[in-house]
Amino acid sequence: MVSLLEIAKLAGLSTGIVTTTRITHATPAATYARTPERNWEDDVTLGPAAAAAGCKDIAVQLVEPRLGQGPDVAFGGGRDRFLPREAGGARGDHRDLIDEWRTRSGGRYIEDAAALGALDPADRLPWLGLFAHDHLQFEHDRLRNAPSEPSLADLTRAAIGRLSRDPEGFVLLVEGGRIDHAHHFGNAHRALTDTIAISDAVRAAL
Protein backbone atom coordinates (compact mmCIF):
# COMPACT_ATOMS: atom_id res chain seq x y z
CA MET A 1 0.00 0.00 0.00
CA VAL A 2 1.31 3.44 -0.98
CA SER A 3 0.21 6.61 0.86
CA LEU A 4 -0.90 9.87 -0.71
CA LEU A 5 2.37 11.64 0.02
CA GLU A 6 4.38 8.68 -1.28
CA ILE A 7 2.39 8.77 -4.53
CA ALA A 8 3.18 12.48 -4.77
CA LYS A 9 6.88 11.83 -4.12
CA LEU A 10 6.98 9.14 -6.80
CA ALA A 11 5.45 11.68 -9.19
CA GLY A 12 8.23 14.16 -8.42
CA LEU A 13 6.21 16.55 -6.26
CA SER A 14 7.23 18.12 -2.97
CA THR A 15 5.21 17.07 0.08
CA GLY A 16 4.26 18.43 3.47
CA ILE A 17 2.24 17.92 6.66
CA VAL A 18 0.90 20.62 8.97
CA THR A 19 -1.15 19.69 12.04
CA THR A 20 -2.04 20.99 15.48
CA THR A 21 -1.87 17.44 16.88
CA ARG A 22 1.18 15.30 17.48
CA ILE A 23 2.84 14.66 14.13
CA THR A 24 2.48 10.95 15.00
CA HIS A 25 -1.28 11.24 15.56
CA ALA A 26 -3.76 9.40 13.34
CA THR A 27 -4.33 11.79 10.43
CA PRO A 28 -0.76 12.97 9.84
CA ALA A 29 0.60 9.46 10.46
CA ALA A 30 -1.62 8.06 7.71
CA THR A 31 0.42 10.02 5.16
CA TYR A 32 3.73 8.27 5.92
CA ALA A 33 3.30 5.29 8.30
CA ARG A 34 1.85 1.78 8.25
CA THR A 35 0.51 0.31 11.46
CA PRO A 36 -2.36 -1.89 12.65
CA GLU A 37 -2.68 0.26 15.80
CA ARG A 38 -2.89 4.05 15.68
CA ASN A 39 -1.60 4.36 19.26
CA TRP A 40 1.82 2.85 18.48
CA GLU A 41 3.34 6.31 18.31
CA ASP A 42 6.61 5.43 20.10
CA ASP A 43 8.49 2.30 21.16
CA VAL A 44 6.81 2.17 24.60
CA THR A 45 3.28 2.12 23.17
CA LEU A 46 4.43 -0.29 20.45
CA GLY A 47 5.51 -2.85 23.04
CA PRO A 48 8.03 -5.70 22.84
CA ALA A 49 5.71 -8.27 21.21
CA ALA A 50 4.91 -6.01 18.25
CA ALA A 51 8.57 -4.99 17.94
CA ALA A 52 9.62 -8.66 17.90
CA ALA A 53 7.10 -9.25 15.11
CA GLY A 54 8.86 -6.60 13.01
CA CYS A 55 6.57 -3.63 13.60
CA LYS A 56 8.02 -0.11 13.78
CA ASP A 57 6.53 2.68 15.84
CA ILE A 58 5.10 5.68 13.99
CA ALA A 59 7.80 8.17 15.03
CA VAL A 60 10.51 5.87 13.71
CA GLN A 61 8.66 5.58 10.41
CA LEU A 62 8.80 9.36 9.96
CA VAL A 63 12.57 9.30 10.49
CA GLU A 64 13.14 6.08 8.51
CA PRO A 65 10.71 6.40 5.58
CA ARG A 66 10.08 3.44 3.33
CA LEU A 67 10.37 5.59 0.20
CA GLY A 68 12.88 8.43 -0.18
CA GLN A 69 13.50 10.89 2.63
CA GLY A 70 9.93 11.47 3.77
CA PRO A 71 8.00 14.76 3.75
CA ASP A 72 9.85 17.93 2.76
CA VAL A 73 7.96 19.79 5.51
CA ALA A 74 6.50 18.27 8.70
CA PHE A 75 5.07 20.68 11.29
CA GLY A 76 3.13 19.71 14.41
CA GLY A 77 3.51 18.63 18.02
CA GLY A 78 4.61 15.41 19.70
CA ARG A 79 8.27 16.11 20.47
CA ASP A 80 8.11 13.56 23.33
CA ARG A 81 7.65 10.68 20.87
CA PHE A 82 11.02 11.45 19.30
CA LEU A 83 13.11 11.91 22.45
CA PRO A 84 14.37 9.38 25.04
CA ARG A 85 13.18 9.55 28.63
CA GLU A 86 16.58 10.76 29.80
CA ALA A 87 16.08 13.84 27.59
CA GLY A 88 12.56 14.46 28.90
CA GLY A 89 10.81 12.46 26.19
CA ALA A 90 8.65 9.35 26.10
CA ARG A 91 10.92 6.83 24.38
CA GLY A 92 12.32 3.87 26.31
CA ASP A 93 14.83 2.78 23.66
CA HIS A 94 17.29 5.65 24.35
CA ARG A 95 17.00 6.86 20.75
CA ASP A 96 17.01 10.58 19.94
CA LEU A 97 15.03 10.50 16.71
CA ILE A 98 15.40 14.25 16.19
CA ASP A 99 19.18 13.90 15.99
CA GLU A 100 18.75 10.83 13.79
CA TRP A 101 16.46 12.81 11.47
CA ARG A 102 19.00 15.64 11.26
CA THR A 103 21.79 13.19 10.41
CA ARG A 104 19.76 11.26 7.86
CA SER A 105 18.12 14.21 6.08
CA GLY A 106 20.57 17.05 6.62
CA GLY A 107 17.45 19.15 7.26
CA ARG A 108 16.50 22.00 9.54
CA TYR A 109 14.78 21.30 12.88
CA ILE A 110 12.85 24.03 14.74
CA GLU A 111 10.75 24.28 17.93
CA ASP A 112 9.17 27.76 18.13
CA ALA A 113 7.56 30.61 16.21
CA ALA A 114 10.76 32.68 16.13
CA ALA A 115 12.67 29.85 14.43
CA LEU A 116 9.77 29.35 12.01
CA GLY A 117 9.92 33.02 11.03
CA ALA A 118 13.68 32.76 10.44
CA LEU A 119 13.38 29.97 7.86
CA ASP A 120 14.19 30.91 4.26
CA PRO A 121 11.47 29.76 1.82
CA ALA A 122 14.15 29.35 -0.84
CA ASP A 123 15.86 26.70 1.30
CA ARG A 124 15.65 23.28 -0.38
CA LEU A 125 16.47 21.26 2.74
CA PRO A 126 13.73 19.31 4.57
CA TRP A 127 12.08 21.04 7.53
CA LEU A 128 10.88 19.40 10.74
CA GLY A 129 9.10 21.51 13.33
CA LEU A 130 7.94 19.98 16.61
CA PHE A 131 6.44 22.89 18.53
CA ALA A 132 5.17 21.12 21.66
CA HIS A 133 5.91 18.03 23.72
CA ASP A 134 2.37 16.80 23.10
CA HIS A 135 -0.40 18.36 20.99
CA LEU A 136 -0.25 22.08 20.27
CA GLN A 137 -2.44 24.27 22.46
CA PHE A 138 -6.03 24.99 21.56
CA GLU A 139 -6.15 28.33 19.76
CA HIS A 140 -8.10 29.82 22.69
CA ASP A 141 -5.15 29.01 25.00
CA ARG A 142 -2.19 29.46 22.64
CA LEU A 143 -1.28 33.12 23.14
CA ARG A 144 -1.80 32.96 26.92
CA ASN A 145 -0.19 29.59 27.67
CA ALA A 146 2.21 29.01 24.78
CA PRO A 147 3.17 32.28 23.06
CA SER A 148 6.13 30.56 21.41
CA GLU A 149 3.79 28.29 19.42
CA PRO A 150 2.99 29.47 15.89
CA SER A 151 -0.60 29.62 14.71
CA LEU A 152 -1.98 27.12 12.21
CA ALA A 153 -2.11 29.91 9.63
CA ASP A 154 1.57 30.71 10.27
CA LEU A 155 2.52 27.06 9.82
CA THR A 156 0.48 26.81 6.62
CA ARG A 157 1.97 29.99 5.19
CA ALA A 158 5.53 28.82 5.91
CA ALA A 159 4.93 25.36 4.46
CA ILE A 160 3.45 26.72 1.24
CA GLY A 161 6.26 29.26 0.97
CA ARG A 162 8.77 26.42 1.01
CA LEU A 163 6.87 23.84 -1.07
CA SER A 164 5.64 26.21 -3.78
CA ARG A 165 9.23 26.77 -4.96
CA ASP A 166 9.08 23.31 -6.57
CA PRO A 167 8.26 23.80 -10.28
CA GLU A 168 6.71 20.30 -10.37
CA GLY A 169 4.17 21.24 -7.68
CA PHE A 170 3.39 19.92 -4.23
CA VAL A 171 0.88 18.11 -2.01
CA LEU A 172 0.26 19.49 1.49
CA LEU A 173 -1.99 18.14 4.24
CA VAL A 174 -3.19 20.79 6.71
CA GLU A 175 -5.17 19.59 9.72
CA GLY A 176 -6.86 21.49 12.52
CA GLY A 177 -6.87 18.31 14.56
CA ARG A 178 -7.77 19.80 17.92
CA ILE A 179 -11.29 20.67 16.80
CA ASP A 180 -12.09 16.98 17.22
CA HIS A 181 -10.38 16.89 20.62
CA ALA A 182 -12.49 19.79 21.87
CA HIS A 183 -15.63 17.95 20.80
CA HIS A 184 -14.47 14.86 22.70
CA PHE A 185 -14.11 17.09 25.77
CA GLY A 186 -17.55 18.59 25.20
CA ASN A 187 -15.92 22.03 24.88
CA ALA A 188 -17.84 23.94 22.21
CA HIS A 189 -15.93 27.19 22.70
CA ARG A 190 -12.52 25.66 21.96
CA ALA A 191 -13.95 23.65 19.06
CA LEU A 192 -15.27 26.87 17.52
CA THR A 193 -12.11 28.93 18.09
CA ASP A 194 -10.02 26.14 16.52
CA THR A 195 -12.47 26.10 13.60
CA ILE A 196 -11.79 29.82 13.14
CA ALA A 197 -8.06 29.01 13.23
CA ILE A 198 -8.34 26.52 10.37
CA SER A 199 -10.51 29.00 8.47
CA ASP A 200 -7.62 31.47 8.86
CA ALA A 201 -5.24 28.77 7.58
CA VAL A 202 -7.44 28.18 4.51
CA ARG A 203 -7.47 31.93 3.88
CA ALA A 204 -3.67 31.99 4.16
CA ALA A 205 -3.41 29.10 1.71
CA LEU A 206 -5.68 30.82 -0.80
C-alpha positions as CSV (number, residue, x, y, z in Angstrom):
1,M,0.0,0.0,0.0
2,V,1.3,3.4,-1.0
3,S,0.2,6.6,0.9
4,L,-0.9,9.9,-0.7
5,L,2.4,11.6,0.0
6,E,4.4,8.7,-1.3
7,I,2.4,8.8,-4.5
8,A,3.2,12.5,-4.8
9,K,6.9,11.8,-4.1
10,L,7.0,9.1,-6.8
11,A,5.4,11.7,-9.2
12,G,8.2,14.2,-8.4
13,L,6.2,16.5,-6.3
14,S,7.2,18.1,-3.0
15,T,5.2,17.1,0.1
16,G,4.3,18.4,3.5
17,I,2.2,17.9,6.7
18,V,0.9,20.6,9.0
19,T,-1.1,19.7,12.0
20,T,-2.0,21.0,15.5
21,T,-1.9,17.4,16.9
22,R,1.2,15.3,17.5
23,I,2.8,14.7,14.1
24,T,2.5,10.9,15.0
25,H,-1.3,11.2,15.6
26,A,-3.8,9.4,13.3
27,T,-4.3,11.8,10.4
28,P,-0.8,13.0,9.8
29,A,0.6,9.5,10.5
30,A,-1.6,8.1,7.7
31,T,0.4,10.0,5.2
32,Y,3.7,8.3,5.9
33,A,3.3,5.3,8.3
34,R,1.8,1.8,8.3
35,T,0.5,0.3,11.5
36,P,-2.4,-1.9,12.6
37,E,-2.7,0.3,15.8
38,R,-2.9,4.1,15.7
39,N,-1.6,4.4,19.3
40,W,1.8,2.9,18.5
41,E,3.3,6.3,18.3
42,D,6.6,5.4,20.1
43,D,8.5,2.3,21.2
44,V,6.8,2.2,24.6
45,T,3.3,2.1,23.2
46,L,4.4,-0.3,20.5
47,G,5.5,-2.8,23.0
48,P,8.0,-5.7,22.8
49,A,5.7,-8.3,21.2
50,A,4.9,-6.0,18.2
51,A,8.6,-5.0,17.9
52,A,9.6,-8.7,17.9
53,A,7.1,-9.3,15.1
54,G,8.9,-6.6,13.0
55,C,6.6,-3.6,13.6
56,K,8.0,-0.1,13.8
57,D,6.5,2.7,15.8
58,I,5.1,5.7,14.0
59,A,7.8,8.2,15.0
60,V,10.5,5.9,13.7
61,Q,8.7,5.6,10.4
62,L,8.8,9.4,10.0
63,V,12.6,9.3,10.5
64,E,13.1,6.1,8.5
65,P,10.7,6.4,5.6
66,R,10.1,3.4,3.3
67,L,10.4,5.6,0.2
68,G,12.9,8.4,-0.2
69,Q,13.5,10.9,2.6
70,G,9.9,11.5,3.8
71,P,8.0,14.8,3.8
72,D,9.9,17.9,2.8
73,V,8.0,19.8,5.5
74,A,6.5,18.3,8.7
75,F,5.1,20.7,11.3
76,G,3.1,19.7,14.4
77,G,3.5,18.6,18.0
78,G,4.6,15.4,19.7
79,R,8.3,16.1,20.5
80,D,8.1,13.6,23.3
81,R,7.6,10.7,20.9
82,F,11.0,11.5,19.3
83,L,13.1,11.9,22.5
84,P,14.4,9.4,25.0
85,R,13.2,9.5,28.6
86,E,16.6,10.8,29.8
87,A,16.1,13.8,27.6
88,G,12.6,14.5,28.9
89,G,10.8,12.5,26.2
90,A,8.7,9.3,26.1
91,R,10.9,6.8,24.4
92,G,12.3,3.9,26.3
93,D,14.8,2.8,23.7
94,H,17.3,5.6,24.3
95,R,17.0,6.9,20.8
96,D,17.0,10.6,19.9
97,L,15.0,10.5,16.7
98,I,15.4,14.2,16.2
99,D,19.2,13.9,16.0
100,E,18.7,10.8,13.8
101,W,16.5,12.8,11.5
102,R,19.0,15.6,11.3
103,T,21.8,13.2,10.4
104,R,19.8,11.3,7.9
105,S,18.1,14.2,6.1
106,G,20.6,17.1,6.6
107,G,17.5,19.1,7.3
108,R,16.5,22.0,9.5
109,Y,14.8,21.3,12.9
110,I,12.8,24.0,14.7
111,E,10.8,24.3,17.9
112,D,9.2,27.8,18.1
113,A,7.6,30.6,16.2
114,A,10.8,32.7,16.1
115,A,12.7,29.9,14.4
116,L,9.8,29.3,12.0
117,G,9.9,33.0,11.0
118,A,13.7,32.8,10.4
119,L,13.4,30.0,7.9
120,D,14.2,30.9,4.3
121,P,11.5,29.8,1.8
122,A,14.2,29.4,-0.8
123,D,15.9,26.7,1.3
124,R,15.7,23.3,-0.4
125,L,16.5,21.3,2.7
126,P,13.7,19.3,4.6
127,W,12.1,21.0,7.5
128,L,10.9,19.4,10.7
129,G,9.1,21.5,13.3
130,L,7.9,20.0,16.6
131,F,6.4,22.9,18.5
132,A,5.2,21.1,21.7
133,H,5.9,18.0,23.7
134,D,2.4,16.8,23.1
135,H,-0.4,18.4,21.0
136,L,-0.3,22.1,20.3
137,Q,-2.4,24.3,22.5
138,F,-6.0,25.0,21.6
139,E,-6.1,28.3,19.8
140,H,-8.1,29.8,22.7
141,D,-5.2,29.0,25.0
142,R,-2.2,29.5,22.6
143,L,-1.3,33.1,23.1
144,R,-1.8,33.0,26.9
145,N,-0.2,29.6,27.7
146,A,2.2,29.0,24.8
147,P,3.2,32.3,23.1
148,S,6.1,30.6,21.4
149,E,3.8,28.3,19.4
150,P,3.0,29.5,15.9
151,S,-0.6,29.6,14.7
152,L,-2.0,27.1,12.2
153,A,-2.1,29.9,9.6
154,D,1.6,30.7,10.3
155,L,2.5,27.1,9.8
156,T,0.5,26.8,6.6
157,R,2.0,30.0,5.2
158,A,5.5,28.8,5.9
159,A,4.9,25.4,4.5
160,I,3.5,26.7,1.2
161,G,6.3,29.3,1.0
162,R,8.8,26.4,1.0
163,L,6.9,23.8,-1.1
164,S,5.6,26.2,-3.8
165,R,9.2,26.8,-5.0
166,D,9.1,23.3,-6.6
167,P,8.3,23.8,-10.3
168,E,6.7,20.3,-10.4
169,G,4.2,21.2,-7.7
170,F,3.4,19.9,-4.2
171,V,0.9,18.1,-2.0
172,L,0.3,19.5,1.5
173,L,-2.0,18.1,4.2
174,V,-3.2,20.8,6.7
175,E,-5.2,19.6,9.7
176,G,-6.9,21.5,12.5
177,G,-6.9,18.3,14.6
178,R,-7.8,19.8,17.9
179,I,-11.3,20.7,16.8
180,D,-12.1,17.0,17.2
181,H,-10.4,16.9,20.6
182,A,-12.5,19.8,21.9
183,H,-15.6,17.9,20.8
184,H,-14.5,14.9,22.7
185,F,-14.1,17.1,25.8
186,G,-17.6,18.6,25.2
187,N,-15.9,22.0,24.9
188,A,-17.8,23.9,22.2
189,H,-15.9,27.2,22.7
190,R,-12.5,25.7,22.0
191,A,-13.9,23.7,19.1
192,L,-15.3,26.9,17.5
193,T,-12.1,28.9,18.1
194,D,-10.0,26.1,16.5
195,T,-12.5,26.1,13.6
196,I,-11.8,29.8,13.1
197,A,-8.1,29.0,13.2
198,I,-8.3,26.5,10.4
199,S,-10.5,29.0,8.5
200,D,-7.6,31.5,8.9
201,A,-5.2,28.8,7.6
202,V,-7.4,28.2,4.5
203,R,-7.5,31.9,3.9
204,A,-3.7,32.0,4.2
205,A,-3.4,29.1,1.7
206,L,-5.7,30.8,-0.8
